[in-house]
């Protein structure tokens, strides 16, 4: 006998809450108290330099420059690379608006190139087709935490003399062939916004191995000063984007848990993926074996409504949420339909995969993957329950 769906008044598959996010303990409290008692709460507090050193070391980068958020990191990078009016920067259409908006904020033109259906990441053939004589850089997004195909990206970018700006907002701790993302291109941009796998509510960081570029990045984020110069001299045009000591203290505490949480998310993602191989109609993001660490900031699935009796995606999501499985659809349309990013403010190459992913994506947040392994079975049971009751939902 079929179980009655929760959306129709039945008992939900799951009644207990999922792991909270953010997570914290006494280490955050101790770090904040130390900042308080030092009395130097701004961006020059010792907590900031300590976190920058630790975050750079974790990602095998020479330099880390923190900022107030992961949008200003992208703008700062573009300014440091002297990208501006008349220049073009290739971006994916399926991602958060900041990736493309940062390009417009410096006066350059975002050029949208399609993504891969299986990975949600930038398609290398689409990227190559989008390159013009004006193209100065590419911003690949490690979507959901899955690194872009560096084996193809880096040679292509080098051949075309393009700067690679990694948007690693989803990818804290992710790696490609054993090398952490963030310093594989010219610069890596990270976000510490509230939902991210490492968070202080807000904040951002830049990683690079280039000492000259690191100095420019630091200067732009520090009012145009030089590290070794007096505070009243401003040889560059910059602004104040400094992270506070409070945020750095919270981030340092969270960084000590990052790797344990990374491993837990990957274990639970593997368990969930093994179940989904038996469900025709919900296909998880392809996990490239070269991505030996995958942050899983978002667990991504493509939904084929035909395999669920034509059930609309929105109806599937409502039914699963009623079973206390908080799935989402993320982006309903590609970035080039956002008013500030439509042509002529951008250049758009055909993006049929991005369009399809806007229609098909179903996702789970990273905090669910911090549950116990057996709790992944609640997700599986809820999906099966909805599938068995598709006729009642039609």
Number of C-alpha atoms within 10 A of each C-alpha: 3 7 13 16 23 20 16 11 9 12 14 21 22 16 11 7 10 17 14 11 16 15 13 13 9 9 15 19 13 14 20 20 14 17 21 13 9 11 11 15 20 16 22 13 19 17 25 24 17 13 23 21 15 15 24 21 13 15 20 18 22 15 22 27 26 29 27 22 22 25 24 22 29 30 22 26 24 24 19 19 18 12 21 18 13 11 19 26 30 31 28 30 30 29 21 17 16 17 25 28 21 21 27 21 17 18 16 24 29 31 27 28 27 28 27 18 18 17 22 27 26 29 23 19 15 19 23 15 12 21 20 14 8 12 22 24 24 26 25 27 28 27 27 25 26 30 31 26 19 19 11 12 20 16 11 16 20 11 8 16 12 18 20 23 26 27 30 29 28 28 31 30 26 24 23 21 13 11 17 21 32 32 25 22 21 19 31 26 33 27 31 24 18 14 18 23 28 29 24 23 16 17 27 25 27 33 30 25 20 14 11 10 17 20 16 23 27 25 25 23 24 22 20 21 23 19 12 6 10 9 12 10 11 16 12 14 14 20 14 14 22 21 24 21 27 23 26 27 27 23 24 24 23 22 21 12 13 18 16 11 21 22 17 18 25 18 16 22 22 15 16 21 22 12 15 17 12 10 16 12 18 22 19 22 21 14 16 16 10 16 22 18 27 27 30 27 25 24 23 26 23 22 22 19 15 11 13 22 14 12 17 17 19 13 13 21 19 17 26 24 17 21 25 20 24 17 19 18 19 17 15 13 16 20 25 23 11 11 9 15 21 14 14 9 16 19 18 20 14 12 20 13 18 26 19 14 25 19 19 19 23 25 20 20 19 24 21 23 27 24 17 15 16 11 16 20 16 17 23 18 15 23 20 13 21 23 19 15 16 18 12 11 16 11
